[in-house]
Amino acid sequence: MNADHFKGKWNQFKGELKKQWGEITDDDLTTVEGNYDKFKGLMQERYADRKDEVGKWADEWFRTAQTNTKEPETVGRSGPK
């Protein structure tokens, strides 16, 4: 995941983050506000022993979100005849 992708999906992600990882507060979300480096720091602070697990969860969430927003490809259509 890159920082731009993280920022672009932040509004959708933060609700899921709060549901999945209960120690995240509204103040934490305001502090992070779409900044990937701040997010990583917060995960280190809150979940030091599980930060890798949180990171994998976040990566999977973003991978799924990206897949669900792609335009369907048109296959086998050559246009009107």
C-alpha positions as CSV (number, residue, x, y, z in Angstrom):
1,M,0.0,0.0,0.0
2,N,1.3,3.5,-0.7
3,A,0.6,6.8,1.1
4,D,-1.6,8.2,-1.7
5,H,-3.8,5.1,-1.7
6,F,-4.0,5.2,2.1
7,K,-5.1,8.9,2.1
8,G,-7.6,8.4,-0.7
9,K,-9.4,5.6,1.1
10,W,-9.0,7.0,4.6
11,N,-12.7,7.9,5.2
12,Q,-13.9,4.3,4.4
13,F,-10.9,2.7,6.2
14,K,-11.2,4.5,9.5
15,G,-14.6,3.1,10.3
16,E,-13.4,-0.4,9.7
17,L,-10.2,0.2,11.6
18,K,-12.2,1.4,14.7
19,K,-14.5,-1.7,14.5
20,Q,-11.7,-4.2,14.1
21,W,-9.1,-2.7,16.5
22,G,-11.0,-1.4,19.6
23,E,-8.2,0.6,21.2
24,I,-8.4,3.2,18.4
25,T,-10.1,6.4,19.5
26,D,-11.8,9.3,17.6
27,D,-8.8,11.4,18.7
28,D,-6.4,8.9,17.2
29,L,-8.3,9.0,13.9
30,T,-8.2,12.8,13.9
31,T,-4.5,12.8,14.6
32,V,-3.8,10.3,11.8
33,E,-6.2,11.9,9.3
34,G,-5.0,9.9,6.3
35,N,-1.3,10.1,7.0
36,Y,0.2,6.6,6.5
37,D,3.3,7.4,8.6
38,K,1.2,8.6,11.5
39,F,-1.0,5.5,11.2
40,K,2.1,3.2,11.4
41,G,3.3,5.1,14.5
42,L,-0.1,4.8,16.1
43,M,-0.2,1.1,15.5
44,Q,3.3,0.7,17.0
45,E,2.1,2.6,20.1
46,R,-1.2,0.9,20.6
47,Y,-0.4,-2.6,19.4
48,A,3.4,-3.0,19.7
49,D,3.1,-6.8,20.1
50,R,0.6,-7.1,17.3
51,K,1.6,-4.3,14.9
52,D,2.5,-6.8,12.1
53,E,-1.0,-8.4,12.4
54,V,-2.6,-4.9,12.2
55,G,-0.4,-4.1,9.2
56,K,-1.4,-7.2,7.4
57,W,-5.1,-6.6,8.1
58,A,-4.8,-3.0,6.8
59,D,-3.0,-4.2,3.6
60,E,-5.7,-6.8,3.0
61,W,-8.4,-4.2,3.6
62,F,-6.9,-1.9,1.0
63,R,-6.3,-4.7,-1.5
64,T,-10.0,-5.6,-1.2
65,A,-11.1,-2.0,-1.4
66,Q,-9.0,-1.5,-4.6
67,T,-10.4,-4.6,-6.2
68,N,-14.0,-3.6,-5.4
69,T,-13.6,-0.2,-7.0
70,K,-12.0,-1.1,-10.3
71,E,-14.0,-0.7,-13.5
72,P,-15.1,-4.0,-15.0
73,E,-13.0,-4.9,-18.1
74,T,-14.8,-5.3,-21.4
75,V,-13.7,-8.6,-22.9
76,G,-14.6,-9.9,-26.3
77,R,-16.4,-6.9,-27.6
78,S,-15.3,-5.4,-30.8
79,G,-17.8,-2.6,-31.0
80,P,-20.9,-2.2,-33.3
81,K,-20.9,-3.9,-36.7
